[in-house]
Amino acid sequence: MSLVDFSDPSTAGLLLGRIAAAAHALGTVRIMEVCGTHTMEIGRLGLRSLLPKNVELVSGPGCPVCVTSGAYLDAAATIALSKNFRIVTYGDMVRVPGLRTSLDEAKSNGAAIDVVTSPLQAVEIARRKPNEQVIFLAVGFETTAPASAKAVSIAKQEGIPNLSFFVSHKTVPPALSALVADKELAISGFLLPGHVSAVIGEKPYWPLAQQGLPAVITGFEPLDILSGITMVCDMLVHKRASVLNAYQRIVKREGNPRAVETVFRVFDVADAAWRGIGLIPGSGLALRQEFREYDASIRFGIPPDGGAADMPEACSCGDVLKGRLRPDACPLFGTSCTPEHPVGPCMVSSEGSCAAYFKYGA
Amino acid sequence: MCLAVPAKVISIEGSTATVDMMGNTTSADISLLENVTIGDYVLVHVGFAIQKYDEAEAKITLDLLQELAHTVDPHEPG
């Protein structure tokens, strides 16, 4: 078996021509690319400058680190400083500023913080350090939730008493429906996140089509992104709104049912606060009753996840995450806020829109 | 966090596979997938293979995409 190449420049040129032809028949088109990895790839390819003037790509809220609340980050940093506590987390989380502090700052003050690439490593660490309370920061979208669920299951099965989970998982489709409902954002269609879709499949996005928006599940290579844009534009021309899948080599119609089952054996659907956006009903995950003893917020009385207005002062990340403001239109962009000295989460994360614009330009 | 590349399965032991990810050898838990075999490409996220790569679908998509690129939509003005 081998991987098929989706980057042929001549086909890319033809697709750009198709998009231009469709754009003639359309007014202003605002397509939201939901996923931070799409934002990075679009920036790297310089795609925004190649599209017709009336077709705009708007970066969405698909940066899990950016939408994790400031209060949550502060709470994690605070508990990391407590004696005999150890925080285990993905690397992206460490530099993100909370409201008062960050994990990075806690670490420089002596906190025990381990960076891992999988929650299974948190299980290992807890086994190796029985005298410490090990807390895994269970964050991310549907791509990371199955892994968190597996780790929680192992903790319960093996009865690992010193391991718990500080949960702030979020789910993408309810957030997109909430953004569509905000008419001021005037979103015309979506490039849906390919790898979230690999887990959940097509059906959870159907409400978007019912709200009248075309949406295409899109992969991450140049031809994937261009075909996604072409298909959204074609649907707009024909006044159709469906969920289409342009990434069938990875995304099955039903997603990965085993992964979804794994998630819902451990988690229930819950409301969630998205940093800079606000509370979105049914857009998060909380540990089910039978796993509550592994919930760090219950075990240690950590305050529940924070609210909405929790960006650093003068930071426009909230409007950037909603697609209301282009990153380079923020007064702090590139001056007082840079990847070296970030003010807000969107400039820190490798998936943040501000970081993408800074790295590749608009 | 959502970035992933397909990794090639080199060997399997129980629910753990050794995979080649862009030249780096690493391990991945394959318990979220059915029927993973040596030589498959799988998409690995935070230590877990979450989906299999389907080469036949990739070729179909590329064909459809070429067709899309070469077709002028008849509903669009010239």
HADDOCK unambig.tbl for C-alpha pairs under 7 A between the chains (distance, minus, plus):
assign (segid A and resid 1 and name CA) (segid B and resid 39 and name CA) 6.75 0.50 0.50
assign (segid A and resid 1 and name CA) (segid B and resid 55 and name CA) 7.00 0.50 0.50
assign (segid A and resid 3 and name CA) (segid B and resid 55 and name CA) 6.82 0.50 0.50
assign (segid A and resid 4 and name CA) (segid B and resid 58 and name CA) 6.30 0.50 0.50
assign (segid A and resid 4 and name CA) (segid B and resid 59 and name CA) 6.90 0.50 0.50
assign (segid A and resid 11 and name CA) (segid B and resid 66 and name CA) 6.64 0.50 0.50
assign (segid A and resid 11 and name CA) (segid B and resid 69 and name CA) 6.47 0.50 0.50
assign (segid A and resid 14 and name CA) (segid B and resid 69 and name CA) 5.19 0.50 0.50
assign (segid A and resid 14 and name CA) (segid B and resid 70 and name CA) 6.77 0.50 0.50
assign (segid A and resid 15 and name CA) (segid B and resid 69 and name CA) 4.84 0.50 0.50
assign (segid A and resid 18 and name CA) (segid B and resid 69 and name CA) 6.49 0.50 0.50
assign (segid A and resid 18 and name CA) (segid B and resid 72 and name CA) 6.85 0.50 0.50
assign (segid A and resid 21 and name CA) (segid B and resid 76 and name CA) 6.76 0.50 0.50
assign (segid A and resid 22 and name CA) (segid B and resid 76 and name CA) 6.10 0.50 0.50
assign (segid A and resid 25 and name CA) (segid B and resid 76 and name CA) 6.16 0.50 0.50
assign (segid A and resid 25 and name CA) (segid B and resid 77 and name CA) 6.79 0.50 0.50
assign (segid A and resid 37 and name CA) (segid B and resid 2 and name CA) 6.99 0.50 0.50
assign (segid A and resid 37 and name CA) (segid B and resid 3 and name CA) 6.18 0.50 0.50
assign (segid A and resid 117 and name CA) (segid B and resid 46 and name CA) 5.46 0.50 0.50
assign (segid A and resid 117 and name CA) (segid B and resid 47 and name CA) 6.90 0.50 0.50
assign (segid A and resid 118 and name CA) (segid B and resid 46 and name CA) 4.41 0.50 0.50
assign (segid A and resid 118 and name CA) (segid B and resid 47 and name CA) 5.05 0.50 0.50
assign (segid A and resid 143 and name CA) (segid B and resid 2 and name CA) 6.25 0.50 0.50
assign (segid A and resid 143 and name CA) (segid B and resid 45 and name CA) 6.60 0.50 0.50
assign (segid A and resid 144 and name CA) (segid B and resid 45 and name CA) 6.78 0.50 0.50
assign (segid A and resid 144 and name CA) (segid B and resid 46 and name CA) 6.52 0.50 0.50
assign (segid A and resid 147 and name CA) (segid B and resid 46 and name CA) 6.90 0.50 0.50
assign (segid A and resid 147 and name CA) (segid B and resid 48 and name CA) 6.46 0.50 0.50
assign (segid A and resid 195 and name CA) (segid B and resid 2 and name CA) 6.54 0.50 0.50
assign (segid A and resid 198 and name CA) (segid B and resid 51 and name CA) 6.38 0.50 0.50
assign (segid A and resid 199 and name CA) (segid B and resid 50 and name CA) 6.76 0.50 0.50
assign (segid A and resid 227 and name CA) (segid B and resid 65 and name CA) 6.86 0.50 0.50
assign (segid A and resid 248 and name CA) (segid B and resid 57 and name CA) 6.03 0.50 0.50
assign (segid A and resid 249 and name CA) (segid B and resid 53 and name CA) 5.61 0.50 0.50
assign (segid A and resid 249 and name CA) (segid B and resid 54 and name CA) 4.65 0.50 0.50
assign (segid A and resid 249 and name CA) (segid B and resid 55 and name CA) 6.47 0.50 0.50
assign (segid A and resid 249 and name CA) (segid B and resid 57 and name CA) 4.84 0.50 0.50
assign (segid A and resid 249 and name CA) (segid B and resid 58 and name CA) 4.82 0.50 0.50
assign (segid A and resid 250 and name CA) (segid B and resid 51 and name CA) 6.51 0.50 0.50
assign (segid A and resid 250 and name CA) (segid B and resid 52 and name CA) 6.43 0.50 0.50
assign (segid A and resid 250 and name CA) (segid B and resid 53 and name CA) 5.20 0.50 0.50
assign (segid A and resid 250 and name CA) (segid B and resid 54 and name CA) 6.42 0.50 0.50
assign (segid A and resid 256 and name CA) (segid B and resid 51 and name CA) 6.82 0.50 0.50
assign (segid A and resid 258 and name CA) (segid B and resid 32 and name CA) 5.81 0.50 0.50
assign (segid A and resid 259 and name CA) (segid B and resid 32 and name CA) 5.45 0.50 0.50
